Each structure stands twice: as C-alpha cells, then as structure tokens.
Amino acid sequence: MTEVIIVKNQDEAGSIYAQRVARLIESKPDCVLGLATGSSPLAAYRQLSALVKNDSIDVSQVRGFALDEYAGLDPKHPQSYQSTINRTVVEPLGLDPEKIHVPNGNLSTISEAGHAYDQAIEDAGGVDIQILGIGTDGHIGFNEPGSSLASGTRIKTLTEQTRIDNARFFDDDINQVPTHCITQGIGTILKARHLILLAFGSGKAEAIAETVEGGISSFCPASALQLHRHATVIVDEAAASRLRNKDYYKYSFEHKPAWQGI
C-alpha cells in the first residue's frame, strides 16, 4: 500500500523529503534525483538546500533528471523548466549543472527526444528518488488523464485545464502557455526506486483521494503509484480531507519504527 503521511504544513513535508534525500546522498554520493517543477516541491527544495549547507553535504557528484519540459519554448525563457530547475534546485543546492538533465523540447528533434531521454536515465542507473506534484485532475508530470500507464517519455498535448492552471506563470495569459510538452511517461516514472508525491490544499483533495484510495485508472494517472513498491504520499490536512482512511494513516505513521524511515 502507498504510504500516506499527513503533515501540518509544507515546511514539515519538505523536511521529511530533505532528510530522506540527505541520507541518500551521504550513502550514495552519485545518486540520481528525479526533479519536478511547480509549487508543491518548492518547500522541499528549500529544506534540502538548508540541510546541505548546514551539514556540509557534498553534492558535487549528484545527478538529476527533470520530469518534463514545454515543447518549443526557448530553454532560456524564465518559465522553461530548464530555467526553473536551475533557479529552484541547481543554484540553491550547488549542484553541477552539467549533471542535471531536462527533456529536449526543441521541435526539430522532439520526435526522437523521448527515447533518448529514457535511455539517458537508464544509462545513469535509474532514478533513486523521484519527487512528484499532482494536478487537480490527477496528472503527474504532464501525463494528462487518459495517458497510458506503461508510457515512456514522449510529446503530449496539454489539456485546457492544465494550461489554465499554469497561466499564472505566464502573466496570467493562457495564450503564452505552450500547447505541447515533452514528459516522462508513467512507465518511466514507475521505474524510479522511490516515489515521493507532495500535495497541499483542498484543491488537491479529490485527486489525492483518487490516487490513494480509488481504482487504478489512466483517468487518474497518479493512481499508478498504487502499483509501485515504494511510494510515499505527503499531504497536509486540507489535501487529505477526502481520504476515508485518514485516521489509520495518521496512526500508522505515529507508530512506525524509526529505523524504517520513509
């Protein structure tokens, strides 16, 4: 069963993620991190950055792969995921930018870019910990409802709702939001050794309930986490509000042996 951890706020969630990743880096200096953009992971990255600095953790060998990128958007555009990953992860943590990879959204080569990206992840030995956010419709990465649960990295058409949700990053102008992206597929994501999904606020409550307690369906892509051997969902009270087994999840985590970690 997917482990559900219910926290007070985003900082507490970020601290749990940061402690897990810090232990990984110390035990495996050249580990591979799966990186996501959006608002949900930001507190986690801030907490990890502080921990790296306070504990003088060597991150010089850490490698990373981003989940997705807009198709046809200049990588130097401030809202490209290349720029966003550099701004929110690479620079604060002091990672080597040469070791951090983002899918290639160049339209002239995008037909081959998905296969090349999956091969690069495989050549790196696979992702050790993949951080995930979730859309209000249950998408992870840019795998919109209806995406194959066995899919690899590929080009996808964004739904109107996703473009509306992301317009806030483009001066609230949906016309500036690209219509296509290149994203790791569900099948690619499920190959990571540990998945950590973060969600906050009542707007994510329905998606979280479907992800954790609903049936496994391509119409809630995140429900594929139920198939994973090591998936952790960290949510605040508002995002957990529609979970039927909420009390059990709290009880289970409160009585979990410390040596198990997450």
Secondary structure, 3 states (H helix, E strand, C coil): CCEEEEECCHHHHHHHHHHHHHHHHHHCCCCEEEECCCCCCHHHHHHHHHHHHHCCCCCCCCEEEECEEECCCCCCCCCCHHHHHHHHHHHHHCCCHHHEECCCCCCCCHHHHHHHHHHHHHHCCCCCEEEECCCCCCCECCECCCCCCCCCCEEEECCHHHHHHHHHHCCCCHHHCCCEEEECCHHHHCCCCEEEEEECCHHHHHHHHHHHHCCCECCEHHHHHHHCCCEEEEEECCCCCCCCCHHHHHHHHHCCCHHHCC
